[in-house]
């Protein structure tokens, strides 16, 4: 529509639909064109004009390109709701796909690809095949994208009709934009396929590198991203690729620059020449610095990518630390990212400059930024020994500010400093004594630190003053308090001091372990994965794609089962972080103002009617079943699933258990932080059995040093994942004070064995005979020792593996047992072993062979 077409959005009279119907059937072309514009305008503002479908379709028979585009736009919008009527347009589509005008040919095939109606799909094949070999490159490049859209609608049809091969042939096309679109389509198809579709060979590599110089900026991005998947054969091959890609570093488009950087970083791993690597690092620095002169949003994206790059190759920007100094008008999110990068680039050579900069930031008005700046100073001190040596001089200054502290964490930290450096602070006893009068009113965090600091002061300066102080503090902490953590610590100190003061010194004044700063440092394997995804959302979130994008693979054909078995589904993150799942057919472009491309995602799962607890923390809508009261848990220690080093002081231990016919998630939280943690919530990713939380996670506020353990009831079939069965349970936990923590827990199939798994002997025999021999599998456990048949039967029965019969075979005992998992899948078991002799053999028959590996794992854990 032109700029003068706003009049079509104006209010219309009461009889709008009849009037439009009359105008659409007018004998005058201009009147019909105006009528279609009015229909599109009404459709755009949300009015239902589907009743005009037949009349609009009749306007397709025109030579006017603008009118034809409008009619096609209408068809795309309403074809799904009017599939039978949409067939009326097929003949026109087929005719237009052979029109002399290449624009009309391309328009026809593009529109047919966008109309997601199965009845039309078959009619699309012949026009699409012709357009893929059209003489005009514009038509060919449009047809290439249409293949990807058709694959999303009907993957089997695309493969059977040979469209994938035709698409691969387009990589050798003489037009660079056709090559770029073919690459984009193949990459998108690969993302939704469980088997290898698009593999770059040395011949393909040459074609792509040649097209790279001539296609548009987004074409270059598609080609570069595809090249990043290519594994160079040797150092020479890697150097050749880098040499051809390096000129893209000078491109004006940020996405092109970042995609080029990604390829260079990946190929540098194979380059053995230190001179070549050094030169490449020098070449990458200027374009990365240039990205920081863009608007704040692009700066932020660039900084998140640079954060990853400097963790892998800090030398690239080692001499450019000044560009990361914060400007007064930088948004806070940009300032925070710059701080992180400055810490990573801090070295003995520039630490003086960095510390002066951090000192300036400490006077800012934004409290969060000031805190992070002060913390950054400490992190630099941990990182660089030379920087740490000058810090003791600030202790006196800090002590002067003691009266102004009002936050518990700040006050507790200051008290720790006084106790830790009591021998160097002349008035340490006076400073601590000022807190004694208010000891009962202080928060638990401050009380704990005050108790420990006073004991340290007494051990370092056992004079009359500290003696009176320690007595007062110990009395307060044991008699006047109801906090068990404080009371228990005080009793331990009291007994140590009264029994053996030297032992107390060894305990309280023990040498501290070397402090290390692993915050914001990524695991090397995760870092490599993120670097392979530079210039995508993955590098902005610092999370692998599967953590926030659900990749639903295309349904495998019969001859693709071996590939389907290896398929996995990732899990998706909350939309509150700005991730919207997009279907593969809609993710072929990228916003022009942010240099980020979202990995192709499948259509989002259907939302359950009841909202989840975490505000859709992982992009999954679990139906929740209310529970009345939290279930207390006790028992042996649980396996750690989130260590405290990863959880910033929070440690989570958990295990799936079965009790009284109900599956629970037995989960324990230990608070190793210096503050209270509350507001705990949990969510589970899609999994084989569709396990989801059966209610809210009810955990009381955790005081520092305390722990809590609870049983969370689980429900079935809420969140079922496709693909081969596995025992992996992917979990997200959050609280009000920390970020979301993700961890994986590996369960055992025997937890799912139901109480209804016992079979009668005759039923067992009939079932065994009815199953074909192909459904029988066996496994030996050479290290398993069965000491008693009766004890083994009783032990297995406790896990719902039920005894059917037994017999003797030479000196071996043969047990027949049965078990059943959800969906009514039975396991008919034959367990053979000799009492007291290492070695057991388990044979099983089941109608569902996919669960056999998990079954054997479960049996191994039960009989060992």
PAMARVEX-930327 format. One record per residue (C-alpha): residue in one letter; x, y, z. Coordinates in steps of 0.05 Angstrom, whole numbers, plus 5000, padded with zeros to 4 digits. Example, Ala and Ser with C-alpha at 12.3 -4.5 7.8 and 13.67 -1.06 7.14 Angstrom:
A524649105156
S527349795143
This chain:
X500050005000
X502350704986
X502651285035
X495751535011
X492250895030
X490751085102
X483751275081
X482050535075
X482750465151
X477450995165
X470850805196
X465950505148
X458350505146
X453849985178
X453149555116
X460549465106
X460848725084
X455148775032
X458249405004
X465049094998
X462048474966
X458748914914
X465149304900
X469348664894
X464748424839
X464749094803
X466249104729
X471249674739
X478449474755
X479950084798
X473749974840
X475649244852
X482649454871
X480049964922
X475349444949
X480948944961
X484949494996
X479049615042
X478548875057
X486048835074
X485349455118
X479549145155
X483348495163
X489448875189
X485549195246
X482548525266
X475748515232
X473147855206
X472447905131
X472947155117
X465847165088
X468747535028
X473546965011
X470346754945
X469547474922
X476847644937
X479347014903
X475547224840
X479947834837
X486247404828
X485247394753
X488848054740
X495148314708
X495848844762
X501648634806
X499549054866
X492548774866
X495148064859
X499748174920
X493848414961
X489547814943
X495247344959
X496147685027
X488747565041
X489346835020
X495246715067
X491146985125
X484646615113
X486545985075
X487245575138
X480245755162
X477345635092
X481345035065
X475844795018
X475045484987
X482645574983
X482745014931
X479145504884
X485545904880
X490045314861
X489045384786
X490946114789
X497145954830
X499345424779
X497945904722
X501746474756
X507746024769
X508646004693
X507346744681
X512347114637
X513547614693
X518647314742
X515847734799
X509047404791
X512246704786
X516046824850
X509947124884
X505746524866
X510646004893
X512046414956
X504646484972
X503245744961
X508845585010
X505846055062
X498845745056
X499545175107
X493744755081
X495044015066
X490244005007
X494344534971
X501144224988
X500643694933
X499044214881
X505144614902
X510144074882
X510144154806
X510444924806
X515944894859
X520044404819
X519644854758
X521345474798
X527545144828
X530245094757
X527445764733
X531746194688
X530846794734
X535046794797
X529747174836
X524846604825
X530046074843
X531946414909
X524646484928
X523445744912
X529345544955
X526045855017
X519445534997
X522544845002
X524244985075
X517045195088
X514344585053
X518944145094
X515844435157
X508944255131
X510543565102
X517743315110
X516442645078
X513642965015
X519743395007
X524442805012
X520342354967
X519742874912
X527243004911
X526843734933
X532743644981
X537243444923
X534744024882
X536344484939
X543344214946
X544344324871
X542745064881
X549145124923
X552845094856
X548445634826
X551946204791
X547846724829
X550446864900
X543547034928
X540746374904
X546646034939
X545346425003
X537946245004
X539345514989
X544245505047
X539145845093
X533745345073
X538244735083
X540644995150
X533445085173
X531544395149
X537544105186
X535244425251
X528544065246
X531243395222
X533942825264
X538842595210
X544442945173
X541643355115
X546743895101
X554043695103
X559344165075
X564643815034
X571044115006
X567544224939
X561644564973
X566444985014
X569545294952
X562645474924
X560445804989
X566846204997
X566146454926
X558846664936
X560747015001
X563947594965
X557947774922
X551547654961
X547848145007
X549548235080
X544347745106
X546347245052
X553347305079
X550847165149
X547346525127
X553446285090
X558246455147
X553846095197
X553845475153
X561345515144
X562145515220
X559744785220
X565344575173
X571144205205
X577644375170
X581943775152
X588544085175
X591944745193
X592944935120
X585544845105
X583745255166
X588545815146
X585445825076
X578445905104
X580546455152
X584046825096
X577646835055
X573247035114
X577747575145
X575348135097
X568348055126
X571048355191
X570749035157
X563348975140
X558549505164
X553448995188
X554648765260
X551848075248
X556747955190
X562548175234
X560647715291
X559347125245
X566247225214
X569447265284
X565946615302
X569046245242
X575946535255
X575746325328
X573545625311
X578845535256
X584345825301
X583945195343
X587044815285
X592245335265
X599045155293
X603045775273
X603546265331
X605046835283
X598646705244
X594546665309
X597747315335
X596147675270
X588947435271
X588047675342
X590548365320
X585648375261
X579648195304
X580748745355
X578749365313
X572049095288
X570048865358
X571849555385
X567749875329
X561549505353
X561849895418
X560450555381
X553450325361
X547050445399
X546450145470
X542449535449
X547649315399
X553149495448
X550049015498
X549648445448
X556848585427
X559148605499
X555847935515
X559447625455
X566047965473
X565347695544
X565746995515
X571347165466
X576047455520
X575046835563
X577846425506
X582746925474
X584147505523
X589947735480
X585147975426
X583048585468
X588648605519
X590949285494
X583949565485
X581449585557
X580150335554
X574350245506
X570749865561
X571050445610
X563950645628
X561151305602
X556551725645
X550751635597
X551550885587
X545250485607
X546250075670
X546049415631
X551749645588
X555849875648
X554949205682
X557548825622
X563449295614
X565349165686
X565548415674
X569948485614
X574748975649
X575648465705
X577347925654
X582248385618
X585548645682
X593048475684
X599248705721
X600549185665
X593949565670
X591449425741
X593150135766
X588850435711
X583249945723
X583050055798
X582750815789
X576850715743
X573350255792
X574550765847
X570751275806
X564950805796
X564450705871
X561851425877
X556151325828
X548851415849
X546450745824
X546950275885
X547349625845
X552849905801
X556750145861
X556249455893
X558649125831
X564349625824
X566649485896
X566048745884
X570048825820
X575749135861
X575748525905
X575648055846
X581648405816
X585248325882
X583847585881
X586047525809
X592547925815
X597047835875
X600548505862
X593948865865
X592048535931
X598248785968
X595749505969
X589049346000
X590849316073
X591550066075
X584050156065
X582249766128
X582750386171
X578350776123
X573150226125
X573150216200
X571450956202
X565150816162
X562650276209
X557250716240
X554050866173
X552950136155
X545649926158
X545149306114
X546248636149
X550948376095
X555348996096
X555549016172
X557248266176
X562848356125
X565748936164
X565548536229
X569147966194
X574648446173
X575448696244
X576047986271
X580547746215
X585448336222
X584548466297
X592048456310
X592949026260
X587149456283
X588949836346
X581749946370
X578849286347
X576049146417
X572549826419
X569549716350
X566749036368
X564449266437
X559949786404
X555549206379
X554748846445
X549049276470
X544949136408
X547048406400
X540148106414
X536948576362
X541948446307
X540147986248
X542547266253
X547847396200
X550947956241
X550547556306
X554246966276
X559847416250
X560147806315
X560947156355
X566546906311
X570047586308
X569947646384
X573046946392
X578447136341
X579847776379
X580447396445
X585246886415
X589547426384
X589247926443
X587547536506
X587348156550
X582248366602
X577748736553
X576848166504
X575947686562
X569848066586
X567248136515
X567747396500
X564047226564
X558447716547
X557847476476
X557846736495
X552446866547
X548147236497
X549146706443
X547446116489
X542346386538
X538946976505
X537846706435
X533146206404
X537146126340
X539845406340
X545545556292
X548046126336
X547245736400
X550745106374
X556645516347
X557245876414
X557345226453
X562844946408
X567045576418
X565745556493
X567944826500
X574044946456
X576345556496
X575145226564
X578344566545
X584244726501
X585645456478
X591145216432
X586344746397
X581545326392
X586945726356
X588145156308
X580645136291
X578645866292
X585146166266
X586645616217
X590045816152
X584946026101
X584645676034
X587046075975
X581246505950
X579446405877
X574346785836
X570546315792
X564446765786
X562446905714
X567546395689
X564345875645
X566145145641
X570845025583
X566144545546
X560345035554
X564745615532
X566745235468
X559345095453
X557545835464
X563246065420
X560545615365
X554045995372
X556846705370
X551947205340
X545846805362
X541546875424
X545646325456
X551646785461
X547347335491
X544146895544
X550646515556
X546645875553
X546745315501
X541045345450
X537444745479
X536645115545
X531545595516
X529345325448
X525344685439
X527944315378
X522543835356
X525343385303
X521243175242
X517742505250
X522541975227
X520941525169
X521640775175
X528640775145
X530841335192
X529740985259
X537240935273
X537641685271
X531241805309
X533841395367
X539241915378
X534542515377
X533842935439
X529543525458
X532244135492
X528444575538
X526045275532
X526745875576
X521746385599
X518946895551
X520447415604
X527547405579
X525247585509
X525346915474
X519346765430
X519046085398
X518646135323
X516945615273
X522345435223
X518445775168
X518846445203
X526046475224
X529546615159
X531047335174
X533847755230
X532048435257
X536248965224
X537749345287
X540448775331
X545948325304
X542947685332
X539547105298
X535146625337
X536345895324
X530445585287
X525245315335
X519144885328
X512145105344
X511245205419
X507744675459
X500344755474
X499345115540
X495944755596
X489845105626
X493145215693
X499345675695
X505845405722
X509445625785
X515445955755
X512246425706
X513845935650
X521045905673
X523245425617
X517845575567
X513544975589
X506445025614
X505544475665
X498744325693
X499144325768
X495343895817
X494244235884
X496843905946
X494644026017
X500944016058
X508443936044
X510943236056
X516743176104
X522642766081
X528042386117
X532741826101
X539841716076
X543742286044
X541542475974
X546242535914
X548543245900
X545543515835
X547644245843
X554144345882
X555044975923
X560845195879
X556045225820
X550045485859
X553846075889
X553245775959
X546645405948
X547344645946
X541644205921
X541243455930
X535543055901
X532942385879
X526542085851
X523441605901
X517041195904
X512941135967
X506040825976
X504740815902
X506541545892
X512841825859
X516142395896
X522142835884
X526142795948
X529943455948
X534443795998
X537044516000
X543144746038
X544445496045
X551845646045
X550946376029
X551246966078
X543847146069
X536946856076
X534246476015
X526746426005
X521346375951
X523745705923
X520245465860
X521544875814
X519944645743
X521544035702
X523243995629
X519743525580
X521642815597
X520142095577
X514541985628
X511942695627
X513642795700
X511743475728
X511043795796
X504443585829
X504144235869
X508344815893
X515144695923
X514244855997
X520945026028
X521445496088
X526146096086
X533245836093
X537646196142
X545246216128
X548245536145
X541545186149
X538244656106
X531344386090
X528943736058
X522043596029
X518243095986
X515043395923
X509342985896
X509942855821
X504642745767
X505142375701
X503842555628
X504243305636
X510543435597
X512142845552
X518242905506
X518742545439
X524642115420
X527941505450
X526441395525
X531741625574
X532241715649
X534642435646
X530742935686
X532443665671
X530444135726
X530244885739
X530045175809
X529645905828
X529046325891
X528047065906
X535347215916
X539046825862
X538646695787
X535246085759
X539445455769
X539044895717
X541444185731
X540443475706
X538542885749
X539042165725
X533441735754
X532540985753
X526940615717
X525240195778
X522140825810
X516740765756
X515240025770
X507940015791
X504439625845
X500039295791
X505938945759
X504738255791
X502337715742
X499237035753
X503636455731
X499036255674
X498536975649
X506037025653
X507036405610
X501936615559
X505037305554
X512037025547
X509836555490
X505937095454
X511837565449
X516537415390
X523737215402
X526037895374
X523138215436
X527537805483
X534038125508
X539137915559
X544938215597
X550137925644
X552338245710
X559137925725
X560238285791
X553438155821
X553137665879
X546437395905
X547437155976
X540236915988
X534536755941
X529236935991
X532637596009
X533337775935
X525937625922
X523938055982
X528638615961
X526038615889
X518838605913
X520139245953
X521539575885
X515339265853
X519038715817
X514538125834
X516337385841
X512636895795
X516336235801
X523135915807
X526735295784
X533634965787
X538234915726
X544334505747
X547334915804
X543835555783
X537335855809
X532636135757
X527536655781
X521636885740
X519137575757
X514638115728
X514338875731
X510339425697
X511540155681
X506540705662
X502740635597
X501739905616
X508539665590
X510238995622
X517038675633
X517437915637
X523937745672
X528337125678
X533937215729
X539336675733
X544736635786
X548436165833
X547936345907
X554536625932
X557936605864
X559537255827
X555637325763
X548237385744
X544437385679
X537937755667
X533437615607
X527338035593
X521538025544
X517438645532
X513038915477
X516739585479
X524139465465
X525840215471
X525640155547
X530339555550
X536839945562
X533640325620
X530839675648
X537639345650
X540639955685
X535039915737
X536139165749
X543539255757
X542239765813
X537239285846
X541238645847
X548038955865
